């Protein structure tokens, strides 16, 4: 009887030690607390929740094609952009896949505010840049490159850029303490929202004439139609 008791105690001690082993990849849990379930904003079959920016229905220039949400490229600098209008998001992890036509240009917005004073989402919302990095016909500044926090932070994209027509994965992780963008699994930018560095960049560059840019802490997710074919699929988000 005593032998069995000693064996049980030994097994319990062993299991306790194993449960206290350090996380082999502690950065994952620190950077992306996985406290909520994924929610699909677009699953390839339903357009529920999607509509024009500052509108009440989806433009005819956005369609479902082979399980992807496709822009027909009828928009421009102003007009054609869409939002997921069913819910606002504050702190989140967003994942999706995208591909773009030759010479194409698009973007992924978050914390989008609507109103007559905003002709387009970029008047107030941060943007993950989506662009044909290899074949774009004009010279791109670093802050215009794929995976950039457009107009704010230049991306590290060495080794992960794909040509037009190929699928890419994009990921945005946003909290007040840190934000990061990823392209095909590689971190392209990281920054601290609303920090002194962030404020200096916001006030001295592309956005100095846009008084509401980047200040909102919650808002809609949006996709840009900048006049070229672009496809998005498997759009999912979870709140952090």
DRENPA-3360 file (N, C-alpha, C; in nm, 2 decimals, always signed):
BEGIN
1 = XXXXXXXX = +0.08/-0.12/+0.00/+0.00/+0.00/+0.00/+0.09/+0.12/+0.00 ~ +0.19/+0.12/+0.09/+0.28/+0.23/+0.09/+0.35/+0.25/-0.04 ~ +0.39/+0.14/-0.11/+0.46/+0.15/-0.24/+0.37/+0.22/-0.34 ~ +0.25/+0.18/-0.34/+0.15/+0.24/-0.44/+0.14/+0.39/-0.42 ~ +0.13/+0.43/-0.29/+0.12/+0.57/-0.25/+0.24/+0.65/-0.30 ~ +0.36/+0.59/-0.28/+0.48/+0.66/-0.32/+0.49/+0.67/-0.47 ~ +0.44/+0.57/-0.54/+0.44/+0.58/-0.69/+0.34/+0.69/-0.74 ~ +0.23/+0.70/-0.67/+0.13/+0.81/-0.71/+0.19/+0.95/-0.69;
9 = XXXXXXXX = +0.26/+0.96/-0.57/+0.32/+1.09/-0.54/+0.43/+1.12/-0.65 ~ +0.51/+1.02/-0.69/+0.61/+1.05/-0.79/+0.55/+1.09/-0.92 ~ +0.44/+1.02/-0.96/+0.38/+1.06/-1.09/+0.32/+1.20/-1.08 ~ +0.26/+1.24/-0.97/+0.21/+1.37/-0.95/+0.32/+1.48/-0.96 ~ +0.43/+1.45/-0.90/+0.54/+1.54/-0.90/+0.60/+1.56/-1.04 ~ +0.60/+1.45/-1.12/+0.65/+1.46/-1.25/+0.56/+1.54/-1.34 ~ +0.43/+1.52/-1.33/+0.33/+1.60/-1.40/+0.34/+1.75/-1.37 ~ +0.36/+1.78/-1.24/+0.37/+1.92/-1.20/+0.49/+1.99/-1.26;
17 = XXXXXXXX = +0.60/+1.92/-1.26/+0.72/+1.97/-1.32/+0.70/+2.00/-1.47 ~ +0.63/+1.90/-1.54/+0.61/+1.92/-1.69/+0.52/+2.04/-1.71 ~ +0.42/+2.06/-1.62/+0.33/+2.17/-1.65/+0.39/+2.31/-1.63 ~ +0.51/+2.31/-1.56/+0.58/+2.43/-1.53/+0.69/+2.46/-1.62 ~ +0.71/+2.38/-1.73/+0.81/+2.40/-1.83/+0.79/+2.53/-1.90 ~ +0.89/+2.61/-1.93/+0.88/+2.74/-1.99/+0.82/+2.72/-2.13 ~ +0.75/+2.82/-2.18/+0.70/+2.82/-2.32/+0.81/+2.83/-2.41 ~ +0.83/+2.73/-2.51/+0.94/+2.74/-2.60/+0.94/+2.86/-2.69;
25 = XXXXXXXX = +0.83/+2.92/-2.70/+0.82/+3.04/-2.79/+0.74/+3.15/-2.71 ~ +0.79/+3.21/-2.61/+0.71/+3.30/-2.52/+0.67/+3.42/-2.60 ~ +0.74/+3.46/-2.70/+0.70/+3.58/-2.78/+0.56/+3.58/-2.83 ~ +0.52/+3.45/-2.87/+0.39/+3.44/-2.93/+0.28/+3.48/-2.84 ~ +0.29/+3.43/-2.71/+0.18/+3.46/-2.62/+0.19/+3.60/-2.57 ~ +0.31/+3.66/-2.57/+0.32/+3.80/-2.52/+0.27/+3.89/-2.63 ~ +0.30/+3.86/-2.76/+0.26/+3.95/-2.86/+0.12/+3.94/-2.91 ~ +0.06/+3.82/-2.91/-0.07/+3.79/-2.95/-0.15/+3.71/-2.85;
33 = XXXXXXXX = -0.21/+3.78/-2.75/-0.29/+3.70/-2.66/-0.41/+3.65/-2.73 ~ -0.43/+3.52/-2.72/-0.54/+3.46/-2.80/-0.66/+3.43/-2.70 ~ -0.73/+3.54/-2.68/-0.84/+3.53/-2.58/-0.98/+3.52/-2.64 ~ -0.99/+3.54/-2.77/-1.12/+3.53/-2.83/-1.12/+3.44/-2.96 ~ -1.23/+3.41/-3.00/-1.25/+3.32/-3.11/-1.24/+3.40/-3.24 ~ -1.21/+3.33/-3.35/-1.20/+3.40/-3.48/-1.34/+3.42/-3.53 ~ -1.36/+3.54/-3.60/-1.49/+3.57/-3.66/-1.46/+3.60/-3.81 ~ -1.53/+3.53/-3.90/-1.50/+3.55/-4.04/-1.58/+3.67/-4.08;
41 = XXXXXXXX = -1.51/+3.77/-4.14/-1.58/+3.89/-4.21/-1.62/+3.85/-4.35 ~ -1.54/+3.76/-4.41/-1.58/+3.71/-4.54/-1.53/+3.57/-4.55 ~ -1.62/+3.47/-4.58/-1.59/+3.33/-4.58/-1.59/+3.27/-4.72 ~ -1.61/+3.36/-4.82/-1.61/+3.31/-4.96/-1.75/+3.29/-5.02 ~ -1.85/+3.30/-4.94/-1.99/+3.28/-4.99/-2.08/+3.39/-4.96 ~ -2.06/+3.47/-4.85/-2.16/+3.57/-4.81/-2.10/+3.70/-4.80 ~ -2.17/+3.80/-4.85/-2.13/+3.94/-4.84/-2.20/+4.02/-4.73 ~ -2.26/+3.94/-4.64/-2.33/+4.01/-4.53/-2.23/+4.10/-4.45;
49 = XXXXXXXX = -2.28/+4.22/-4.42/-2.20/+4.31/-4.34/-2.12/+4.41/-4.43 ~ -2.10/+4.38/-4.55/-2.01/+4.46/-4.64/-2.10/+4.56/-4.71 ~ -2.05/+4.69/-4.72/-2.12/+4.79/-4.79/-2.02/+4.90/-4.83 ~ -2.06/+4.99/-4.91/-1.98/+5.10/-4.95/-1.94/+5.19/-4.83 ~ -1.82/+5.25/-4.83/-1.79/+5.35/-4.73/-1.88/+5.46/-4.75 ~ -1.94/+5.51/-4.64/-2.04/+5.61/-4.63/-2.16/+5.58/-4.72 ~ -2.19/+5.45/-4.73/-2.30/+5.40/-4.81/-2.38/+5.30/-4.73 ~ -2.49/+5.25/-4.80/-2.58/+5.16/-4.73/-2.59/+5.03/-4.80;
57 = XXXXXXXX = -2.52/+5.01/-4.92/-2.51/+4.88/-4.99/-2.38/+4.86/-5.06 ~ -2.35/+4.74/-5.09/-2.22/+4.71/-5.16/-2.22/+4.76/-5.30 ~ -2.12/+4.83/-5.35/-2.11/+4.88/-5.49/-2.11/+4.76/-5.58 ~ -2.16/+4.78/-5.70/-2.16/+4.67/-5.80/-2.02/+4.64/-5.85 ~ -1.92/+4.72/-5.81/-1.79/+4.70/-5.85/-1.71/+4.60/-5.76 ~ -1.78/+4.55/-5.66/-1.73/+4.44/-5.58/-1.82/+4.32/-5.59 ~ -1.75/+4.20/-5.62/-1.83/+4.08/-5.65/-1.76/+3.96/-5.58 ~ -1.83/+3.85/-5.57/-1.77/+3.72/-5.53/-1.72/+3.65/-5.66;
65 = XXXXXXXX = -1.59/+3.61/-5.66/-1.54/+3.53/-5.77/-1.45/+3.42/-5.71 ~ -1.49/+3.30/-5.74/-1.42/+3.18/-5.69/-1.38/+3.18/-5.55 ~ -1.48/+3.22/-5.46/-1.45/+3.23/-5.32/-1.38/+3.35/-5.27 ~ -1.35/+3.44/-5.35/-1.28/+3.56/-5.31/-1.37/+3.69/-5.33 ~ -1.34/+3.79/-5.26/-1.41/+3.92/-5.27/-1.32/+4.00/-5.36 ~ -1.38/+4.03/-5.48/-1.30/+4.09/-5.59/-1.35/+4.23/-5.62 ~ -1.25/+4.32/-5.63/-1.28/+4.46/-5.68/-1.26/+4.46/-5.83 ~ -1.35/+4.52/-5.90/-1.34/+4.53/-6.05/-1.26/+4.65/-6.09;
73 = XXXXXXXX = -1.21/+4.73/-6.00/-1.12/+4.84/-6.03/-1.19/+4.96/-6.09 ~ -1.31/+4.99/-6.05/-1.37/+5.11/-6.10/-1.36/+5.23/-6.01 ~ -1.29/+5.21/-5.90/-1.27/+5.32/-5.81/-1.15/+5.41/-5.84 ~ -1.11/+5.49/-5.75/-0.99/+5.57/-5.77/-0.94/+5.63/-5.64 ~ -0.88/+5.74/-5.64/-0.84/+5.81/-5.51/-0.96/+5.83/-5.42 ~ -1.07/+5.86/-5.48/-1.19/+5.88/-5.40/-1.30/+5.80/-5.46 ~ -1.37/+5.72/-5.38/-1.48/+5.64/-5.43/-1.44/+5.49/-5.46 ~ -1.54/+5.40/-5.43/-1.52/+5.26/-5.46/-1.48/+5.18/-5.34;
81 = XXXXXXXX = -1.43/+5.24/-5.23/-1.39/+5.16/-5.11/-1.51/+5.11/-5.04 ~ -1.48/+5.00/-4.97/-1.59/+4.93/-4.89/-1.55/+4.91/-4.75 ~ -1.65/+4.89/-4.66/-1.62/+4.86/-4.52/-1.71/+4.74/-4.48 ~ -1.66/+4.67/-4.37/-1.74/+4.58/-4.30/-1.81/+4.66/-4.19 ~ -1.94/+4.69/-4.22/-2.01/+4.78/-4.14/-2.09/+4.72/-4.02 ~ -2.08/+4.59/-4.01/-2.17/+4.53/-3.90/-2.11/+4.55/-3.76 ~ -1.98/+4.58/-3.75/-1.92/+4.59/-3.62/-1.79/+4.67/-3.62 ~ -1.77/+4.75/-3.52/-1.64/+4.82/-3.50/-1.55/+4.74/-3.42;
89 = XXXXXXXX = -1.42/+4.76/-3.44/-1.31/+4.68/-3.37/-1.21/+4.78/-3.31 ~ -1.17/+4.75/-3.19/-1.07/+4.83/-3.12/-0.93/+4.76/-3.13 ~ -0.91/+4.66/-3.04/-0.78/+4.59/-3.04/-0.81/+4.45/-3.10 ~ -0.73/+4.41/-3.20/-0.76/+4.29/-3.28/-0.64/+4.23/-3.34 ~ -0.67/+4.11/-3.39/-0.57/+4.04/-3.49/-0.66/+4.01/-3.61 ~ -0.61/+4.06/-3.72/-0.68/+4.04/-3.85/-0.59/+3.96/-3.95 ~ -0.65/+3.86/-4.01/-0.58/+3.78/-4.11/-0.66/+3.77/-4.23 ~ -0.59/+3.77/-4.35/-0.66/+3.75/-4.48/-0.55/+3.72/-4.58;
97 = XXXXXXXX = -0.60/+3.68/-4.70/-0.52/+3.66/-4.82/-0.56/+3.75/-4.93 ~ -0.46/+3.79/-5.01/-0.49/+3.88/-5.12/-0.40/+3.86/-5.24 ~ -0.45/+3.89/-5.35/-0.36/+3.90/-5.47/-0.41/+4.02/-5.55 ~ -0.32/+4.07/-5.64/-0.35/+4.19/-5.71/-0.31/+4.18/-5.86 ~ -0.37/+4.25/-5.95/-0.34/+4.25/-6.09/-0.21/+4.33/-6.12 ~ -0.16/+4.31/-6.24/-0.04/+4.38/-6.28/-0.06/+4.53/-6.25 ~ +0.04/+4.60/-6.19/+0.04/+4.74/-6.17/-0.07/+4.79/-6.07 ~ -0.13/+4.69/-6.00/-0.24/+4.72/-5.91/-0.20/+4.79/-5.78;
105 = XXXXXXXX = -0.30/+4.85/-5.72/-0.28/+4.93/-5.60/-0.41/+4.91/-5.51 ~ -0.40/+4.88/-5.38/-0.51/+4.87/-5.30/-0.46/+4.89/-5.15 ~ -0.55/+4.86/-5.06/-0.51/+4.87/-4.92/-0.61/+4.81/-4.82 ~ -0.56/+4.79/-4.70/-0.65/+4.73/-4.59/-0.66/+4.84/-4.49 ~ -0.78/+4.89/-4.45/-0.79/+4.99/-4.35/-0.85/+4.93/-4.22 ~ -0.82/+5.00/-4.11/-0.88/+4.97/-3.99/-0.91/+5.10/-3.91 ~ -0.99/+5.09/-3.81/-1.03/+5.21/-3.73/-1.09/+5.31/-3.82 ~ -1.17/+5.27/-3.92/-1.23/+5.36/-4.02/-1.35/+5.43/-3.95;
113 = XXXXXXXX = -1.35/+5.56/-3.97/-1.47/+5.65/-3.93/-1.54/+5.69/-4.06 ~ -1.67/+5.70/-4.05/-1.75/+5.75/-4.16/-1.81/+5.88/-4.13 ~ -1.84/+5.96/-4.24/-1.90/+6.09/-4.22/-1.88/+6.17/-4.35 ~ -1.96/+6.27/-4.37/-1.95/+6.35/-4.49/-1.82/+6.42/-4.50 ~ -1.76/+6.45/-4.39/-1.63/+6.52/-4.38/-1.52/+6.43/-4.43 ~ -1.54/+6.30/-4.45/-1.44/+6.21/-4.49/-1.47/+6.15/-4.63 ~ -1.41/+6.20/-4.74/-1.44/+6.15/-4.87/-1.40/+6.01/-4.89 ~ -1.30/+5.96/-4.82/-1.24/+5.83/-4.83/-1.19/+5.78/-4.70;
121 = XXXXXXXX = -1.17/+5.65/-4.68/-1.13/+5.60/-4.55/-0.99/+5.66/-4.51 ~ -0.90/+5.68/-4.60/-0.76/+5.72/-4.57/-0.76/+5.86/-4.51 ~ -0.87/+5.93/-4.51/-0.87/+6.06/-4.44/-0.86/+6.05/-4.29 ~ -0.89/+5.93/-4.24/-0.87/+5.91/-4.09/-0.82/+5.78/-4.05 ~ -0.82/+5.68/-4.14/-0.78/+5.54/-4.10/-0.64/+5.50/-4.14 ~ -0.57/+5.43/-4.06/-0.44/+5.37/-4.10/-0.46/+5.27/-4.21 ~ -0.36/+5.24/-4.29/-0.37/+5.16/-4.40/-0.25/+5.06/-4.41 ~ -0.28/+4.93/-4.42/-0.18/+4.83/-4.46/-0.17/+4.84/-4.62;
129 = XXXXXXXX = -0.05/+4.87/-4.67/-0.04/+4.89/-4.81/-0.04/+4.76/-4.89 ~ -0.13/+4.75/-4.99/-0.13/+4.64/-5.09/-0.10/+4.69/-5.22 ~ +0.00/+4.64/-5.29/+0.04/+4.70/-5.42/+0.12/+4.60/-5.50 ~ +0.13/+4.61/-5.63/+0.22/+4.53/-5.71/+0.36/+4.59/-5.70 ~ +0.43/+4.54/-5.60/+0.56/+4.60/-5.56/+0.66/+4.58/-5.68 ~ +0.65/+4.47/-5.75/+0.75/+4.44/-5.86/+0.71/+4.52/-5.99 ~ +0.58/+4.52/-6.02/+0.55/+4.57/-6.16/+0.48/+4.71/-6.16 ~ +0.48/+4.78/-6.04/+0.41/+4.91/-6.04/+0.48/+5.00/-6.13;
137 = XXXXXXXX = +0.41/+5.07/-6.22/+0.48/+5.15/-6.32/+0.55/+5.28/-6.28 ~ +0.52/+5.32/-6.16/+0.59/+5.44/-6.10/+0.68/+5.40/-5.99 ~ +0.78/+5.49/-5.96/+0.88/+5.46/-5.85/+0.80/+5.47/-5.72 ~ +0.82/+5.37/-5.64/+0.75/+5.37/-5.51/+0.85/+5.42/-5.40 ~ +0.80/+5.51/-5.32/+0.88/+5.55/-5.20/+0.87/+5.44/-5.10 ~ +0.96/+5.43/-5.01/+0.96/+5.32/-4.91/+0.83/+5.32/-4.83 ~ +0.77/+5.43/-4.80/+0.65/+5.43/-4.72/+0.53/+5.40/-4.81 ~ +0.55/+5.38/-4.94/+0.44/+5.34/-5.03/+0.45/+5.19/-5.06;
145 = XXXXXXXX = +0.55/+5.12/-5.01/+0.57/+4.98/-5.04/+0.48/+4.88/-4.98 ~ +0.46/+4.77/-5.04/+0.37/+4.67/-4.99/+0.41/+4.63/-4.84 ~ +0.31/+4.62/-4.76/+0.33/+4.58/-4.62/+0.36/+4.70/-4.53 ~ +0.37/+4.82/-4.59/+0.40/+4.94/-4.51/+0.27/+4.98/-4.43 ~ +0.30/+5.06/-4.32/+0.19/+5.14/-4.26/+0.19/+5.27/-4.34 ~ +0.11/+5.27/-4.44/+0.12/+5.37/-4.55/+0.14/+5.51/-4.50 ~ +0.25/+5.57/-4.54/+0.27/+5.71/-4.51/+0.34/+5.73/-4.37 ~ +0.36/+5.62/-4.30/+0.41/+5.63/-4.16/+0.53/+5.54/-4.14;
153 = XXXXXXXX = +0.52/+5.41/-4.16/+0.64/+5.32/-4.12/+0.67/+5.24/-4.25 ~ +0.80/+5.24/-4.28/+0.85/+5.17/-4.40/+0.87/+5.02/-4.37 ~ +0.84/+4.93/-4.46/+0.84/+4.79/-4.43/+0.97/+4.72/-4.46 ~ +0.99/+4.61/-4.39/+1.10/+4.51/-4.42/+1.03/+4.40/-4.50 ~ +1.06/+4.40/-4.63/+0.99/+4.31/-4.72/+1.09/+4.22/-4.80 ~ +1.22/+4.22/-4.76/+1.32/+4.15/-4.83/+1.29/+4.00/-4.83 ~ +1.28/+3.93/-4.94/+1.26/+3.79/-4.95/+1.12/+3.74/-4.94 ~ +1.02/+3.83/-4.93/+0.88/+3.79/-4.92/+0.79/+3.85/-5.03;
161 = XXXXXXXX = +0.84/+3.94/-5.11/+0.76/+4.00/-5.21/+0.73/+3.90/-5.32 ~ +0.60/+3.89/-5.36/+0.56/+3.80/-5.47/+0.51/+3.89/-5.59 ~ +0.52/+3.84/-5.71/+0.47/+3.91/-5.83/+0.32/+3.92/-5.83 ~ +0.26/+4.01/-5.91/+0.12/+4.02/-5.93/+0.06/+3.89/-5.97 ~ -0.06/+3.86/-5.92/-0.13/+3.74/-5.96/-0.11/+3.63/-5.86 ~ -0.02/+3.64/-5.77/+0.00/+3.53/-5.67/-0.06/+3.57/-5.54 ~ -0.11/+3.47/-5.47/-0.17/+3.49/-5.34/-0.07/+3.53/-5.23 ~ -0.10/+3.62/-5.15/-0.02/+3.66/-5.03/-0.10/+3.65/-4.90;
169 = XXXXXXXX = -0.04/+3.63/-4.79/-0.11/+3.64/-4.66/-0.07/+3.77/-4.59 ~ -0.17/+3.83/-4.53/-0.15/+3.96/-4.46/-0.20/+3.94/-4.32 ~ -0.14/+4.00/-4.22/-0.18/+4.00/-4.08/-0.15/+4.13/-4.02 ~ -0.25/+4.18/-3.94/-0.23/+4.30/-3.86/-0.27/+4.26/-3.72 ~ -0.18/+4.30/-3.63/-0.20/+4.28/-3.48/-0.20/+4.42/-3.42 ~ -0.31/+4.46/-3.36/-0.31/+4.60/-3.30/-0.36/+4.60/-3.16 ~ -0.28/+4.66/-3.07/-0.32/+4.69/-2.94/-0.26/+4.83/-2.91 ~ -0.30/+4.90/-2.80/-0.24/+5.03/-2.77/-0.09/+5.02/-2.73;
177 = XXXXXXXX = -0.05/+4.90/-2.69/+0.09/+4.88/-2.65/+0.18/+4.86/-2.77 ~ +0.13/+4.79/-2.87/+0.21/+4.76/-2.98/+0.13/+4.72/-3.10 ~ +0.18/+4.75/-3.22/+0.11/+4.71/-3.35/+0.21/+4.65/-3.44 ~ +0.17/+4.56/-3.52/+0.27/+4.49/-3.61/+0.19/+4.45/-3.74 ~ +0.25/+4.46/-3.85/+0.20/+4.41/-3.98/+0.29/+4.30/-4.03 ~ +0.23/+4.20/-4.09/+0.30/+4.08/-4.15/+0.27/+4.06/-4.29 ~ +0.36/+4.02/-4.37/+0.34/+3.98/-4.51/+0.40/+3.84/-4.53 ~ +0.32/+3.75/-4.57/+0.37/+3.61/-4.59/+0.45/+3.56/-4.48;
185 = XXXXXXXX = +0.40/+3.59/-4.36/+0.46/+3.53/-4.23/+0.58/+3.62/-4.18 ~ +0.62/+3.72/-4.25/+0.73/+3.80/-4.20/+0.68/+3.94/-4.15 ~ +0.73/+3.98/-4.04/+0.69/+4.11/-3.98/+0.75/+4.22/-4.07 ~ +0.67/+4.31/-4.12/+0.71/+4.41/-4.20/+0.73/+4.54/-4.13 ~ +0.64/+4.57/-4.04/+0.66/+4.69/-3.95/+0.61/+4.66/-3.81 ~ +0.66/+4.74/-3.71/+0.61/+4.74/-3.58/+0.62/+4.88/-3.52 ~ +0.53/+4.92/-3.44/+0.53/+5.05/-3.38/+0.44/+5.05/-3.26 ~ +0.45/+5.16/-3.18/+0.37/+5.18/-3.07/+0.27/+5.29/-3.10;
193 = XXXXXXXX = +0.14/+5.26/-3.12/+0.04/+5.36/-3.16/+0.04/+5.48/-3.06 ~ +0.03/+5.59/-3.11/+0.01/+5.72/-3.04/+0.13/+5.75/-2.95 ~ +0.24/+5.69/-2.98/+0.37/+5.72/-2.90/+0.42/+5.85/-2.96 ~ +0.53/+5.90/-2.89/+0.59/+6.03/-2.94/+0.65/+6.01/-3.08 ~ +0.70/+5.89/-3.11/+0.76/+5.87/-3.24/+0.64/+5.86/-3.34 ~ +0.53/+5.80/-3.31/+0.42/+5.79/-3.40/+0.36/+5.93/-3.42 ~ +0.35/+6.01/-3.32/+0.29/+6.15/-3.33/+0.38/+6.23/-3.42 ~ +0.51/+6.22/-3.41/+0.61/+6.30/-3.49/+0.59/+6.26/-3.64;
201 = XXXXXXXX = +0.58/+6.14/-3.67/+0.56/+6.09/-3.81/+0.43/+6.14/-3.86 ~ +0.33/+6.13/-3.78/+0.19/+6.17/-3.82/+0.18/+6.32/-3.85 ~ +0.26/+6.40/-3.77/+0.25/+6.55/-3.79/+0.34/+6.61/-3.89 ~ +0.44/+6.53/-3.94/+0.54/+6.59/-4.02/+0.55/+6.53/-4.17 ~ +0.46/+6.45/-4.20/+0.47/+6.38/-4.33/+0.34/+6.39/-4.41 ~ +0.30/+6.27/-4.46/+0.19/+6.25/-4.55/+0.06/+6.30/-4.48 ~ +0.05/+6.29/-4.35/-0.08/+6.31/-4.29/-0.09/+6.44/-4.21 ~ +0.00/+6.53/-4.23/+0.00/+6.66/-4.15/-0.12/+6.75/-4.19;
209 = XXXXXXXX = -0.18/+6.73/-4.31/-0.30/+6.81/-4.35/-0.43/+6.73/-4.33 ~ -0.42/+6.62/-4.26/-0.54/+6.53/-4.23/-0.56/+6.53/-4.08 ~ -0.63/+6.62/-4.02/-0.64/+6.64/-3.88/-0.69/+6.52/-3.80 ~ -0.77/+6.44/-3.86/-0.83/+6.32/-3.79/-0.76/+6.19/-3.81 ~ -0.65/+6.19/-3.89/-0.58/+6.07/-3.93/-0.53/+6.00/-3.80 ~ -0.56/+5.87/-3.79/-0.50/+5.79/-3.69/-0.53/+5.81/-3.54 ~ -0.62/+5.90/-3.51/-0.65/+5.93/-3.37/-0.76/+5.84/-3.31 ~ -0.84/+5.79/-3.40/-0.95/+5.71/-3.35/-0.90/+5.57/-3.30;
217 = XXXXXXXX = -0.96/+5.53/-3.18/-0.91/+5.40/-3.12/-1.00/+5.28/-3.15 ~ -1.11/+5.31/-3.22/-1.20/+5.20/-3.27/-1.26/+5.24/-3.40 ~ -1.30/+5.14/-3.48/-1.37/+5.17/-3.60/-1.38/+5.05/-3.69 ~ -1.42/+5.07/-3.82/-1.45/+4.96/-3.91/-1.33/+4.91/-3.98 ~ -1.34/+4.79/-4.04/-1.24/+4.74/-4.13/-1.28/+4.77/-4.27 ~ -1.18/+4.82/-4.35/-1.22/+4.86/-4.49/-1.12/+4.80/-4.59 ~ -1.16/+4.79/-4.72/-1.08/+4.75/-4.83/-1.09/+4.86/-4.94 ~ -0.98/+4.88/-5.00/-0.97/+4.99/-5.10/-0.98/+4.94/-5.24;
225 = XXXXXXXX = -1.06/+5.02/-5.32/-1.06/+5.00/-5.46/-0.99/+5.12/-5.52 ~ -0.87/+5.10/-5.57/-0.79/+5.21/-5.62/-0.77/+5.21/-5.77 ~ -0.87/+5.14/-5.83/-0.87/+5.14/-5.98/-0.81/+5.02/-6.04 ~ -0.79/+4.91/-5.97/-0.73/+4.79/-6.03/-0.80/+4.67/-5.97 ~ -0.79/+4.56/-6.04/-0.84/+4.43/-5.99/-0.76/+4.39/-5.87 ~ -0.83/+4.35/-5.76/-0.77/+4.30/-5.64/-0.87/+4.20/-5.58 ~ -0.81/+4.09/-5.53/-0.89/+3.98/-5.47/-0.85/+3.97/-5.32 ~ -0.96/+3.95/-5.24/-0.93/+3.92/-5.10/-1.01/+3.79/-5.06;
233 = XXXXXXXX = -0.96/+3.71/-4.97/-1.03/+3.59/-4.93/-0.99/+3.55/-4.78 ~ -1.07/+3.47/-4.72/-1.05/+3.42/-4.59/-1.02/+3.53/-4.49 ~ -1.11/+3.63/-4.49/-1.09/+3.75/-4.41/-1.15/+3.72/-4.27 ~ -1.06/+3.71/-4.17/-1.11/+3.68/-4.03/-1.04/+3.77/-3.93 ~ -1.11/+3.78/-3.82/-1.06/+3.87/-3.71/-1.09/+3.82/-3.58 ~ -1.01/+3.85/-3.48/-1.05/+3.82/-3.34/-1.01/+3.94/-3.25 ~ -1.09/+3.97/-3.16/-1.07/+4.08/-3.07/-0.97/+4.04/-2.96 ~ -0.88/+4.13/-2.92/-0.78/+4.11/-2.82/-0.81/+4.19/-2.70;
% end
